Amino acid sequence: MGERILVVDDEQEIAGLVEVYLKSENYTVVKAGDAQTALRLIEQEPPELAILDVMLPDTDGFTLCRKIREQYLFPIIMLTARVEDMDKITGLTLGADDYITKPFNPLELVARVKTQLRRYTRWGGGAPPAGQEDELDVRGLHICRGSHTCTVNGEKLSLTPTEFNILWYLCERRGRVVPSEELFEAVWGEKYLDNNNTVMAHIARLREKLHEPPRKPRFIKTVWGVGYTIE
């Protein structure tokens, strides 16, 4: 069987539907109906990816996401019936990698899972493609693609695959302003849509981890109306 996927949803019909579609793609699926069971399963054997429902009986998916991110870097996809943009931003700033709303097309969810696992595998280790740099250093910010590590003045940062991908893309193009649309399409591999706050939410999370002062960031700078740059 393939990668281990954890599905956390107290609605058995939805969890079962997701399981059927994931198993049809040869993934190994484990299910939990609440956050405590999910954490216990993760501690026993961390999955390669987790799908978390926002509404759980013992806590909410955002809290569970935050607890997972204290120790683990595997991709997290949030699953919710709520469509408010603020919910999406909340999930992303807590460390989620993607977000899909109910009702959803199971095939789309499987496609999102595949995308996240490809990104996790790509940035989780291994040699870079021939002719491409493996390590970059920007004023004390050191990032290595081969080992998927990042340090700032010697302090190691715990970055999710998506955060690492964003930072590498900006560092690799340091000195150039990268439009939000370009950054989104390069990192997520999807067409950028207007009013998409995904990039902004991840940049905010990255700055927090980099200990960036909000008004005068040292590394990731905003060029209003255009995008982001690392000088």
Secondary structure by P-SEA (a helix, b strand, c coil): ccbbbbbbccaaaaaaaaaaaaaaabbbbbbbccaaaaaaaaaaccccbbbbbcccccccaaaaaaaaacccccbbbbbcccccaaaaaaaaaacccccccccccaaaaaaaaaaaaaaaaaacccccccccccccccccccccccccccccccccccccaaaaaaaaaaaaaccccccaaaaaaaacccccccccaaaaaaaaaaaaaaccccccccccccccccccccc
